[in-house]
Amino acid sequence: MSEPRHHRHKDSKIRSFFREFSFEFIVVGLFGLGVFLLMEKMSIKSYIAKFFVTIVNGIIKFVSSLFEIVTDYLTQIETSDIVGILLICASFILVYLRIRFRIIQRNAYLPECPSCGGDLRRIHRHPKYKILGFLLMARYKQFSCKKCEFEGIRIGVHTK
């Protein structure tokens, strides 16, 4: 039997038309912009200069006010506050490292299917494993069994 043909939608025909003639559209647009710039009587350079000066002045005011707020806050902090913040950060880092160690230790070894003992083959990782691999700085590999429906992961540490 022959397989059913997939019909292209009207939207994909329009997209392929624009994709095919995109160079020509860019050339016509550049030509039109060039003609407009030759014919217009506005002083675009002064408008652009005023716009950039306004943007730069706004950024400078924002950074200076942010710097002023931070320095006012830092002058109010005592040494014991800094030590307390460092201890809290250290405890979070230690908890993160412990969780990372436990996850890697628990999923480091997967030689065969734990359900049926069959051979495993590599499959594409789910996005959640890509995110976890990034957060834990570990290499996730996802496997599925050839015989049954088992899917599992093996985690290795990045070595550089």
BAFI-3210 file (N, C-alpha, C; in Angstrom, 3 decimals, decimal comma, padded with zeros to 6 digits):
// residues 160
n [1|2|3|4|5|6|7|8|9|10|11|12|13|14|15|16|17|18|19|20|21|22|23|24|25|26|27|28|29|30|31|32|33|34|35|36|37|38|39|40|41|42|43|44|45|46|47|48|49|50|51|52|53|54|55|56|57|58|59|60|61|62|63|64|65|66|67|68|69|70|71|72|73|74|75|76|77|78|79|80|81|82|83|84|85|86|87|88|89|90|91|92|93|94|95|96|97|98|99|100|101|102|103|104|105|106|107|108|109|110|111|112|113|114|115|116|117|118|119|120|121|122|123|124|125|126|127|128|129|130|131|132|133|134|135|136|137|138|139|140|141|142|143|144|145|146|147|148|149|150|151|152|153|154|155|156|157|158|159|160]
n.u [000,831|000,396|001,738|-000,087|-000,233|001,197|-000,350|000,513|000,095|-001,577|-000,276|002,370|003,103|003,171|005,219|007,360|007,488|008,319|010,745|012,117|012,357|013,610|016,031|015,614|013,536|014,905|016,769|015,054|013,894|016,179|016,856|014,572|014,744|017,133|016,382|014,389|015,937|017,495|015,599|014,202|013,688|014,300|016,298|017,851|020,153|020,490|018,248|018,822|021,195|020,246|018,548|020,351|021,933|020,028|019,421|021,949|022,333|020,194|020,974|023,330|022,298|020,714|022,645|024,233|022,371|021,767|024,303|024,571|022,487|023,392|025,848|024,916|023,492|025,556|027,116|025,636|025,791|027,047|030,045|029,435|027,079|028,010|029,607|027,587|026,039|027,941|028,242|025,676|025,587|027,674|026,513|024,372|025,829|027,138|024,926|023,954|026,161|026,092|023,572|024,042|026,149|024,809|022,818|024,390|025,842|023,777|022,860|024,984|025,726|024,709|024,560|022,938|019,510|017,494|015,047|014,583|017,080|018,070|019,783|020,832|020,103|021,244|019,274|017,654|017,965|015,554|014,228|014,203|016,318|018,458|018,406|018,786|021,333|022,810|022,417|023,497|026,023|026,825|027,053|024,419|023,127|020,746|018,950|017,259|015,532|015,911|014,203|012,075|009,943|011,550|013,097|015,970|018,538|022,005|024,538|027,373|030,392|031,512|034,622|037,429]
n.v [-001,179|002,250|005,102|007,731|010,972|013,997|017,052|020,320|023,250|026,412|028,445|027,530|027,641|030,371|031,078|029,691|031,069|033,654|032,895|032,025|034,341|036,188|037,590|039,339|040,902|042,204|043,697|045,417|046,782|048,065|049,709|051,348|052,604|054,001|055,825|057,245|058,459|060,156|061,936|063,078|065,841|066,095|066,453|063,924|063,084|064,771|064,058|061,363|061,698|063,153|061,211|059,117|060,511|061,038|058,401|057,551|059,405|058,659|056,051|056,631|058,133|056,136|054,189|055,693|056,323|053,728|052,944|054,759|053,905|051,328|051,893|053,376|051,360|049,537|050,965|050,795|048,188|045,860|044,197|041,719|041,117|040,653|038,385|036,619|036,462|035,274|032,785|031,697|031,512|029,661|027,431|026,915|026,252|023,925|022,226|022,076|020,779|018,328|017,271|017,067|015,177|012,928|012,446|011,901|009,685|007,834|007,352|006,531|004,101|001,878|-000,836|-002,738|-003,543|-003,068|-004,258|-006,473|-007,416|-007,024|-005,698|-002,299|000,733|003,881|006,833|009,899|012,631|013,819|017,138|017,926|016,509|017,655|020,208|019,546|018,417|020,656|022,244|020,608|020,278|017,945|015,020|013,727|010,690|009,052|006,016|003,252|000,126|-002,646|-004,781|-004,469|-001,861|-000,149|002,881|004,672|006,559|007,484|008,992|010,972|012,630|015,783|015,963|017,819]
n.w [000,000|-000,621|001,048|002,677|001,173|002,332|002,566|001,665|003,535|003,044|004,390|004,595|001,940|001,501|003,267|002,067|-000,330|000,535|001,651|-000,580|-002,136|-000,494|-000,632|-002,794|-001,723|000,333|-001,155|-002,594|-000,449|000,653|-001,507|-001,639|000,881|000,530|-001,534|-000,152|001,887|000,346|-000,632|001,533|003,820|006,453|009,453|010,187|011,441|013,677|015,180|015,754|017,190|019,428|020,482|021,220|023,092|025,050|025,841|026,831|028,918|030,566|031,271|032,670|034,834|036,033|036,773|038,514|040,553|041,420|042,335|044,438|046,141|046,793|048,066|050,259|051,577|052,128|053,922|056,211|057,014|059,341|060,551|061,658|060,296|057,707|058,134|058,951|056,576|054,883|056,178|055,858|053,047|052,687|053,925|052,160|049,847|050,718|051,157|048,521|047,285|048,651|047,900|045,152|045,147|046,220|044,258|041,990|042,934|043,326|040,743|039,142|038,022|035,597|034,118|032,849|032,072|034,878|035,242|033,444|032,762|030,238|027,290|027,076|025,316|024,071|024,261|023,224|025,455|027,812|028,120|030,837|031,961|030,680|031,788|034,506|034,302|033,645|035,961|037,971|037,104|035,705|033,631|031,991|030,820|028,939|028,860|027,272|027,490|025,302|025,308|027,199|028,556|030,024|031,054|031,850|033,619|033,528|035,333|034,992|036,026|034,894|033,313|032,812]
ca.u [000,000|001,153|001,507|-000,840|000,577|000,948|-000,668|001,082|-000,891|-001,425|000,701|003,722|003,391|003,540|006,546|008,365|007,608|009,170|012,074|012,760|012,627|014,001|017,105|015,012|012,814|015,901|017,320|014,028|013,794|017,362|016,728|013,541|015,289|018,105|015,646|013,750|016,943|017,928|014,508|013,629|014,290|014,462|017,678|017,822|021,351|020,273|017,299|019,532|022,131|019,461|018,058|021,441|022,321|019,001|019,617|023,183|022,078|019,331|021,784|024,241|021,506|020,311|023,812|024,657|021,415|021,967|025,547|024,286|021,677|024,245|026,811|024,176|023,188|026,795|027,613|024,825|026,046|028,115|030,903|028,728|026,131|028,767|029,966|026,349|025,699|028,905|027,918|024,460|025,988|028,452|025,602|023,670|026,772|027,343|023,706|023,969|027,169|025,625|022,501|024,689|026,870|023,839|022,184|025,388|026,154|022,625|022,611|026,257|025,996|023,551|025,133|021,901|018,160|017,217|013,784|014,656|018,466|018,377|020,738|020,323|020,580|021,146|018,192|017,765|017,587|014,424|014,708|014,439|017,654|019,417|018,426|019,438|022,755|023,403|022,399|024,372|027,312|027,063|026,682|023,324|022,916|019,476|018,936|016,017|015,760|015,454|013,176|010,905|009,662|012,343|013,944|016,745|019,619|023,301|025,137|028,825|030,896|032,303|036,058|038,091]
ca.v [000,000|003,495|005,947|008,934|012,160|015,134|018,238|021,547|024,264|027,685|029,211|027,084|028,142|031,779|031,101|029,270|032,169|034,674|032,334|031,947|035,666|037,072|038,467|040,385|041,812|043,016|044,648|046,435|047,588|048,925|050,712|052,298|053,385|054,935|056,892|058,057|059,273|061,209|062,875|063,690|067,109|066,121|066,301|062,647|062,978|065,434|063,234|060,175|062,148|063,457|059,939|058,429|061,297|060,785|057,028|057,504|060,146|057,822|054,949|057,206|058,452|054,878|053,569|056,501|056,139|052,368|052,977|055,491|053,037|050,236|052,417|053,689|050,097|048,929|051,696|050,414|046,788|045,630|043,057|040,478|040,837|040,073|037,021|035,838|036,210|034,294|031,470|031,214|031,110|028,433|026,314|026,593|025,571|022,568|021,452|021,821|019,761|017,045|016,787|016,679|013,938|011,836|012,151|011,257|008,372|006,959|007,072|006,461|002,786|001,273|-001,672|-003,492|-003,212|-003,643|-005,002|-007,784|-007,800|-006,865|-004,678|-000,930|001,560|005,314|007,576|011,337|013,049|014,711|018,478|018,052|015,995|018,653|021,268|018,995|018,287|021,992|022,687|019,774|020,191|016,519|014,532|012,759|009,846|008,354|004,712|002,480|-001,294|-003,151|-005,805|-003,990|-000,431|000,566|004,011|005,088|007,501|007,288|010,308|011,031|013,961|016,412|016,002|018,644]
ca.w [000,000|-000,630|002,211|002,319|000,930|003,204|001,792|002,201|003,861|002,366|005,158|004,251|000,588|001,641|003,882|001,091|-001,287|001,145|001,830|-001,891|-002,666|000,595|-001,095|-003,610|-000,831|001,033|-002,121|-002,855|000,759|000,742|-002,558|-001,211|001,988|-000,050|-002,220|000,893|002,565|-000,570|-000,892|002,724|004,228|007,907|009,909|010,902|012,266|014,969|015,929|016,245|018,227|020,626|021,026|021,899|024,265|026,059|026,334|027,626|030,156|031,398|031,810|033,668|036,028|036,667|037,402|039,663|041,653|041,922|043,104|045,670|047,003|047,279|049,044|051,493|052,254|052,625|055,087|057,359|057,357|060,310|060,254|062,010|059,222|056,594|058,538|058,907|055,162|054,371|056,742|055,195|051,691|052,810|054,203|050,920|048,954|051,235|050,873|047,079|046,987|049,193|047,014|043,898|045,394|046,383|042,967|041,127|043,501|043,154|039,326|038,429|037,456|034,951|033,067|032,149|032,507|036,187|035,209|032,774|032,522|028,812|026,872|027,030|024,204|024,350|023,621|023,444|026,802|027,991|028,500|032,283|032,255|030,218|032,808|035,695|034,008|033,749|037,357|038,797|036,431|035,503|032,307|032,037|029,648|029,110|028,213|027,297|027,306|024,009|025,499|027,942|028,456|031,012|030,692|033,005|033,378|034,164|035,508|035,153|036,357|033,831|033,570|031,789]
c.u [000,877|000,776|000,741|000,091|000,195|000,724|-000,071|-000,029|-000,585|-000,351|002,128|004,092|003,829|004,940|007,622|008,557|008,533|010,589|012,825|013,182|013,056|015,103|016,543|014,241|013,777|016,478|016,319|013,870|014,968|017,314|015,709|014,026|016,306|017,430|014,989|014,762|017,487|016,876|014,043|014,391|014,464|015,944|017,731|019,015|021,140|019,273|017,979|020,499|021,394|018,967|019,158|021,912|021,318|019,162|020,840|022,992|021,190|020,100|022,718|023,489|021,099|021,479|024,254|023,680|021,531|023,230|025,332|023,473|022,538|025,234|026,129|023,869|024,446|027,355|026,843|025,099|027,213|028,903|030,197|027,692|026,822|029,150|028,730|025,944|026,643|028,618|026,668|024,777|026,778|027,545|024,805|024,572|027,001|026,121|023,635|024,953|026,744|024,527|023,093|025,402|025,908|023,187|023,154|025,698|025,019|022,444|023,888|026,452|024,707|024,047|024,082|020,547|017,886|015,921|013,961|016,084|018,885|019,383|020,054|020,884|020,364|019,966|018,413|017,278|016,338|014,956|014,973|015,823|018,732|019,543|019,119|020,942|023,475|023,497|023,365|025,781|027,729|026,575|025,630|023,285|021,657|019,482|017,523|016,372|015,213|014,292|011,919|010,795|010,491|013,105|014,666|017,854|020,889|023,959|026,632|029,241|031,675|033,767|036,696|039,533]
c.v [001,244|004,335|007,195|010,131|013,257|016,364|019,457|022,549|025,554|028,528|028,806|027,512|029,594|031,888|030,703|030,339|033,247|034,164|032,323|033,324|036,657|038,038|039,634|041,388|042,731|044,074|045,762|047,347|048,534|050,040|051,779|053,179|054,405|056,090|057,816|058,981|060,387|062,304|063,627|064,943|067,212|066,017|065,061|062,527|063,628|064,653|062,010|060,567|062,461|062,178|059,229|059,187|061,079|059,403|056,964|058,246|059,337|056,684|055,472|057,540|057,185|054,253|054,371|056,359|054,739|052,300|053,675|054,648|051,936|050,746|052,813|052,417|049,480|049,670|051,333|048,983|046,700|044,385|041,740|040,111|040,164|038,631|036,116|035,498|035,174|032,891|030,870|030,754|029,802|027,240|025,925|025,844|024,141|021,679|021,108|020,705|018,378|016,451|016,308|015,338|012,752|011,456|011,429|009,854|007,376|006,526|006,903|005,149|002,203|000,390|-002,406|-003,092|-003,845|-004,459|-006,407|-008,243|-007,661|-005,761|-003,315|-000,217|003,024|005,910|009,056|011,687|013,913|016,075|018,631|017,527|016,940|019,779|020,778|018,839|019,615|022,431|021,895|019,664|018,727|016,136|013,440|012,000|009,040|007,088|004,140|001,029|-001,719|-004,116|-005,274|-002,467|000,410|001,722|004,470|006,037|007,037|008,661|010,166|012,463|014,473|016,400|016,787|018,823]
c.w [000,000|000,588|001,789|002,151|001,914|002,341|002,478|002,448|003,113|003,057|004,794|002,838|000,642|002,238|002,882|000,025|-000,731|001,342|000,502|-002,395|-001,578|000,173|-001,895|-002,751|-000,091|000,092|-002,399|-001,631|000,920|-000,302|-002,153|-000,071|001,481|-000,745|-001,194|001,562|001,667|-000,708|000,350|003,113|005,738|008,255|010,813|011,848|013,634|015,812|016,536|017,360|019,523|021,297|021,800|023,142|025,388|026,675|027,246|028,944|031,104|032,045|032,900|034,952|036,774|037,410|038,617|040,831|042,246|042,777|044,444|046,652|047,612|048,315|050,342|052,279|052,862|053,834|056,356|057,823|058,335|059,914|060,572|060,951|058,039|056,906|058,487|057,482|054,568|054,910|056,105|053,782|051,724|053,082|052,957|049,946|049,419|050,991|049,392|046,729|047,493|048,317|045,700|044,054|045,492|045,058|042,045|041,627|043,226|041,695|038,518|037,678|036,886|033,802|032,240|032,708|033,872|036,207|034,641|032,501|031,071|028,546|026,785|025,810|024,566|023,604|023,909|024,843|026,761|028,399|029,999|032,656|031,752|031,244|034,070|035,487|034,100|035,202|038,224|038,237|036,269|034,113|032,453|030,724|029,898|028,260|028,232|026,990|025,941|024,160|026,173|027,801|029,424|030,376|031,948|032,602|034,071|034,200|035,695|035,425|035,173|034,214|032,444|032,143]
res [m|s|e|p|r|h|h|r|h|k|d|s|k|i|r|s|f|f|r|e|f|s|f|e|f|i|v|v|g|l|f|g|l|g|v|f|l|l|m|e|k|m|s|i|k|s|y|i|a|k|f|f|v|t|i|v|n|g|i|i|k|f|v|s|s|l|f|e|i|v|t|d|y|l|t|q|i|e|t|s|d|i|v|g|i|l|l|i|c|a|s|f|i|l|v|y|l|r|i|r|f|r|i|i|q|r|n|a|y|l|p|e|c|p|s|c|g|g|d|l|r|r|i|h|r|h|p|k|y|k|i|l|g|f|l|l|m|a|r|y|k|q|f|s|c|k|k|c|e|f|e|g|i|r|i|g|v|h|t|k]
***
